[in-house]
């Protein structure tokens, strides 16, 4: 009986230690994936955001709430060039009945 009680206490203690380590690891991961609101500008019906897509290249996203469209522009920092990359009609995507995926491609795809 004494051995069983000692074993149960040891297992409970090790489970609590592992749960604590798991909580710390998950907390560190979620902190690394936090969004930075300083990169987002929202005013009236427009929301604009930049995000790095490749090394030396960023994308500029413009969401128009009035027309339910998303425009994506490619920003090549080294060449100082902004070019259209894609346009999406969000109404067609989210109200899709299987006919069309709502995508209009613009510009060259690399």
N, C-alpha and C positions, 0 to 999 in steps of 0.2 A: 504494500500500500504506500509506503514511504517513497519507493522508487518511482511509482506512477505519478505521485504528486510532484516530485522533483522534475520529472520529465515534462509534465504539463506546464509547470512554471517556466522551464527553460524554453519550451516551444512558444509559449505566449510572449516571453521576453524577446525572442528572436523575431517573431512576427511583428511586434511593435517597432523594433529597430528597422526592419525591412520596410515597413509602412512609412516610417519617418524618412528614410532615404529616398523612397519613391516620391514622396511629397516634395522633397527638396529638388530632386531632378526635374520633376514636372514643372515646378515653379520657375526654374532657370530656363527651361525651354520656352515657356509661354512669355517670359520677359524678353527673350530674344526676338520673338515674332510680333511684337507690338507695332501697330500702325503709327506712323508719325503724322499727326494732323497738320503739322506745319507745311506739308507738301500738298494740302488740299485747300482749294478756294471754292466756297459755295456762296453764290449770291443770286437771288431771284430764282430763275428756272435753270441756271447753269451751274454745273459742278465741274471743276477742272483739277486735274491731278497729274503729277509726274511720277515716274517709276523707272528705275534702271532695269533695262531688259538684257543688255549685253555689256561687256567691258567697253567703255567709251561710247555707249549708245543709251539713250533714254527714250521713253515713250511718253507722249503727252496725250492724256485722255480727256475728252470733253463730253460730258453727259448733259443732254438737253432734255429736261423734264417735260417741257411743253410739247415737244414733238416725239418724245420717247425714243431718241436716237443717241447712239454712242459713236463718236468719231475718235479714231486713234491716229496719231501722227508720230512719225519716227523722227527723233532729234539726234542727229549725228554731231556730237560735240566737237570732234576733231576737225570736221569740215564746216561747222557752224551752219548746218542745213536742217530745215524743218520740212518734211514731206509727208503727204497723206499716206497712211498705211492700210487702214480699213475703216469701213462704216457699217454699223449694225443698226437695224431697226428692231428695237426691243419689243415693240408690240407684236411683231411677227414671230419673234423667238418665244415669248412667254405665252402668247395666245395661239400657239402652233397646233394645227390639226394634221400634221404630218406632211403637208404639201411642200413647204419651203422653210429653210432655216433662217431666213431674214438677213443673210449676209450679202454685202456688196463689197467687193475687193477694189481697192484703189492703190495705185503706186506699184512699185516692184517689190517682190518678196525675195528676201535674201536667204 
